[in-house]
Structures are given as structure tokens and as C-alpha cells.
Amino acid sequence: MDLYTLLREFADSWMLLFLFCFFIGCVIWAFRPGSRKTHQDTANIPFRHEDKPASDSDAQIKEVRS
């Protein structure tokens, strides 16, 4: 049995199952109840400084807090 055939059988069976489980895990992680605040904060980034641009001091304060 050559290497290509062995890898092809592995990809058709176990790797497919692994990648499917990984995908389901990512979906569950993204929609978990605790991530709502993070998603809302990220979605509102374009509207944070709608009135005026952020100053350099605002950016530095954000970096220190992170």
C-alpha cells in the first residue's frame, strides 16, 4: 500500500470526523451565552467615536487597560 492511498483513506475517514467535530465546537464556542458582551462590544467599534475622532490619549488609556 502506498503512502497516497493510506493518507487518502485517513482523510476520508478520521480527518473528516475530526474537522466536523472541530467545526461544531467552534460554532458552540461562538454562540455560548458568555460571549454576548464581547460580540456586542466588537460590533459597536465603528460607532465609538461617532462625534469626533479618538485622541491619542484615549488610545493609550485603552492599551493600558487591555
C-alpha distances in whole Angstrom, upper triangle without the diagonal:
4,7,8,7,7,10,11,11,13,16,16,17,18,19,21,23,24,25,27,29,29,31,33,34,35,37,39,40,41,44,45,48,49,48,50,53,50,49,53,54,51,52,56,55,56,60,60,63,64,68,67,64,63,65,64,65,63,60,61,62,58,56,58,58,54
4,6,6,6,9,10,11,13,15,16,17,18,18,21,23,23,24,27,28,29,30,33,33,34,36,38,39,40,43,44,48,48,46,49,51,49,48,51,52,49,50,54,53,54,57,58,61,62,65,65,62,61,63,61,62,61,57,58,59,56,54,56,56,52
4,6,5,6,8,10,11,12,14,16,16,16,18,20,20,21,24,26,25,27,30,30,31,34,35,36,37,40,41,45,45,43,46,48,45,44,48,49,46,47,50,49,51,54,55,57,58,62,61,58,57,59,57,59,57,54,54,56,52,50,52,52,48
4,5,5,6,9,10,10,12,14,15,15,16,19,20,20,22,24,24,26,28,29,30,32,34,35,36,38,40,43,44,42,45,47,44,43,46,47,44,45,49,48,49,52,53,55,56,60,59,57,56,58,56,58,56,53,54,55,52,50,52,51,48
4,6,5,6,9,10,10,12,14,14,16,18,19,20,22,24,24,26,28,29,30,32,34,35,36,38,40,43,44,42,45,47,45,44,47,48,45,46,50,49,50,54,55,57,58,62,61,59,58,60,58,60,58,55,56,57,53,52,54,53,49
4,5,5,6,9,10,11,12,12,14,16,17,18,20,22,22,24,26,27,28,31,32,33,34,37,38,41,42,41,43,46,43,42,46,47,44,45,49,48,50,53,54,56,57,61,61,58,57,59,57,59,57,53,54,55,52,50,52,51,47
4,5,5,6,9,10,10,10,12,14,15,15,18,20,20,21,24,25,25,28,29,30,31,34,35,39,39,38,40,43,40,39,43,43,41,42,45,45,46,49,50,52,54,57,57,54,53,55,54,55,53,50,51,52,48,46,48,48,44
4,5,5,6,9,10,10,11,14,15,15,17,19,20,21,23,25,25,27,29,30,31,33,35,39,39,38,40,43,40,39,42,43,40,41,45,44,46,49,50,52,53,57,57,54,53,56,54,56,54,51,52,53,49,47,50,49,45
4,5,5,6,8,9,10,12,14,15,16,18,19,21,23,24,25,27,29,30,31,33,34,38,39,38,40,43,40,39,43,44,41,42,46,46,47,50,51,54,55,59,58,56,55,57,56,57,55,52,53,54,50,49,51,50,46
4,5,5,6,6,8,10,11,12,14,16,16,18,20,21,23,24,26,27,29,31,32,35,36,35,38,40,38,37,40,41,39,40,44,43,45,48,49,51,53,56,56,53,52,55,53,54,52,49,50,51,47,46,48,47,43
4,6,6,5,6,9,10,10,12,14,15,16,18,19,20,22,24,25,26,28,30,34,34,33,35,38,35,34,38,39,36,37,41,40,42,45,46,48,49,53,53,50,50,52,51,52,50,47,48,48,45,43,46,45,41
4,7,7,6,9,11,11,12,14,16,16,18,20,21,22,24,26,27,29,30,34,35,34,36,39,37,35,39,40,37,38,42,42,43,46,47,50,51,54,55,52,51,54,53,54,52,49,50,51,47,46,48,47,43
4,6,6,6,9,10,11,13,14,16,17,19,20,22,23,25,26,28,29,33,34,33,35,38,36,35,38,40,37,38,42,42,44,46,47,50,51,55,55,53,52,54,53,54,52,49,50,51,47,46,48,46,43
4,5,5,6,9,10,11,12,14,15,16,18,20,21,22,24,26,27,30,31,30,33,36,34,33,37,38,36,37,40,40,42,45,46,49,50,54,54,51,50,52,51,52,50,47,48,48,44,43,45,44,40
4,5,5,6,8,10,10,12,14,15,16,18,20,21,22,24,25,29,30,29,31,34,31,31,34,35,33,34,38,37,39,42,43,46,47,51,50,48,47,49,48,49,47,44,45,45,42,40,42,41,37
4,5,5,6,9,10,11,12,14,15,17,18,20,21,23,24,28,29,28,30,33,31,29,33,34,32,33,36,37,38,41,42,45,46,50,50,47,47,49,48,49,47,44,45,46,42,41,43,42,38
4,6,5,6,9,10,11,12,14,16,17,18,20,21,22,26,27,26,29,32,30,29,32,34,32,33,36,37,39,41,42,45,46,50,50,48,47,49,49,49,47,44,45,45,42,41,43,41,37
4,5,5,6,9,10,10,12,14,15,16,18,20,21,25,25,24,27,30,28,27,31,32,30,31,35,35,37,39,40,43,44,48,48,46,44,47,46,47,44,41,42,42,39,38,39,38,34
4,5,5,6,9,10,10,12,14,15,16,18,20,24,24,23,25,28,26,25,28,29,27,28,32,32,34,36,37,40,41,45,45,43,42,44,43,44,42,39,40,40,37,36,38,36,33
4,5,5,6,9,10,11,12,14,15,17,18,22,23,22,24,27,25,24,28,29,27,28,31,32,34,36,37,40,41,45,45,43,42,45,45,45,43,40,42,41,38,37,39,37,34
4,5,5,6,9,10,11,12,14,16,16,20,21,20,23,26,24,23,27,28,27,27,31,32,34,36,37,40,41,45,45,43,42,45,44,44,42,39,40,40,37,36,38,36,32
4,6,5,6,9,10,10,12,14,15,19,20,18,21,24,22,21,25,26,24,25,29,29,31,33,34,37,38,42,42,40,39,41,40,41,38,36,37,37,33,32,34,32,29
4,5,5,6,9,10,11,13,14,18,19,17,20,22,20,19,23,24,22,23,26,27,29,31,32,35,36,40,40,38,37,40,40,40,38,35,37,37,33,32,34,33,29
4,5,5,6,9,10,11,12,16,17,16,18,22,20,19,22,24,23,23,27,28,30,32,33,36,37,41,41,40,39,41,41,42,39,36,38,37,34,33,35,33,30
4,5,5,6,9,10,10,14,15,14,17,20,18,18,21,23,21,22,26,27,29,31,31,35,36,40,40,38,37,40,39,39,36,34,35,35,31,31,32,30,27
4,5,5,6,9,10,14,14,12,15,18,16,15,18,20,18,19,23,23,25,28,28,32,33,36,37,35,34,36,36,36,33,31,32,32,28,28,30,28,24
4,5,5,6,9,12,14,12,14,17,15,14,17,19,18,18,22,23,25,27,28,31,32,36,36,35,34,37,37,37,34,32,34,33,29,29,31,29,26
4,6,5,6,10,11,11,13,16,15,14,17,19,19,19,23,24,26,28,29,32,33,37,38,36,35,38,38,38,34,33,34,33,30,30,31,29,26
4,6,5,9,9,8,11,14,12,12,16,17,16,18,21,22,24,26,26,30,31,35,35,34,32,35,34,34,31,29,31,30,26,26,28,25,22
4,6,9,9,7,9,12,10,9,13,14,13,14,17,18,21,23,23,27,28,31,32,31,29,32,32,32,29,27,29,28,24,25,27,24,21
4,6,8,7,8,11,11,10,12,15,14,15,18,20,22,23,24,28,28,32,33,32,31,34,34,34,31,29,31,30,26,27,29,26,23
4,6,6,8,11,11,11,13,15,16,17,19,21,24,25,25,29,30,33,34,33,32,34,35,34,31,30,31,29,26,27,28,25,22
4,6,6,9,10,11,12,15,16,16,19,21,24,24,24,28,29,32,33,32,31,34,34,33,30,29,31,29,25,27,28,24,22
4,6,7,8,10,11,13,14,16,17,19,22,23,22,26,27,30,31,30,29,31,31,30,27,26,27,25,22,23,24,21,19
4,6,5,6,9,10,11,12,14,16,19,20,20,23,25,28,29,28,26,29,29,28,25,24,25,24,20,21,23,20,17
4,5,5,6,9,10,11,12,15,18,18,18,22,23,26,27,26,25,28,29,28,25,24,26,24,21,22,24,20,19
4,5,5,6,9,10,11,13,16,16,15,19,20,23,24,24,22,25,26,25,21,21,23,21,17,19,20,17,16
4,5,5,6,9,10,11,15,15,15,18,20,23,24,22,21,23,24,23,20,19,21,19,16,17,19,16,14
4,5,5,6,9,10,13,14,14,18,19,23,24,22,21,24,25,25,22,20,23,21,18,19,21,19,17
4,5,5,6,9,12,12,12,16,17,20,21,21,20,23,24,24,20,20,22,21,17,19,21,19,17
4,5,5,7,10,10,10,13,15,18,19,18,16,20,20,20,17,16,18,17,14,16,18,15,14
4,5,5,9,10,10,14,15,19,19,18,16,20,20,21,17,16,19,18,14,16,18,16,14
4,6,8,9,10,13,14,18,19,18,17,21,22,23,19,18,21,21,17,19,22,20,18
4,6,5,6,10,11,14,15,15,14,18,20,20,17,16,19,18,15,18,20,18,17
4,5,6,8,10,13,14,12,12,15,17,17,14,13,16,16,13,15,18,16,15
4,6,7,8,11,12,11,11,15,17,18,15,14,18,18,15,18,21,20,19
4,6,5,9,10,10,11,15,17,18,15,15,19,18,16,19,21,20,19
4,6,9,9,9,9,12,15,15,11,12,15,15,13,16,18,17,17
4,6,6,6,6,10,13,14,10,12,15,15,13,16,19,18,18
4,6,7,9,13,16,17,14,15,19,19,17,20,23,22,22
4,7,9,12,16,17,14,16,19,19,18,21,24,23,24
4,6,9,12,14,12,13,17,17,17,19,22,21,22
4,6,10,12,10,11,14,15,14,17,19,19,20
4,7,8,6,7,10,11,11,13,15,16,17
4,5,5,7,9,10,11,13,15,16,17
4,5,5,6,9,10,11,13,14,16
4,5,5,6,9,10,11,12,14
4,5,5,6,9,10,11,13
4,5,5,6,9,10,11
4,5,5,6,9,10
4,5,5,6,9
4,6,5,6
4,5,5
4,6
4
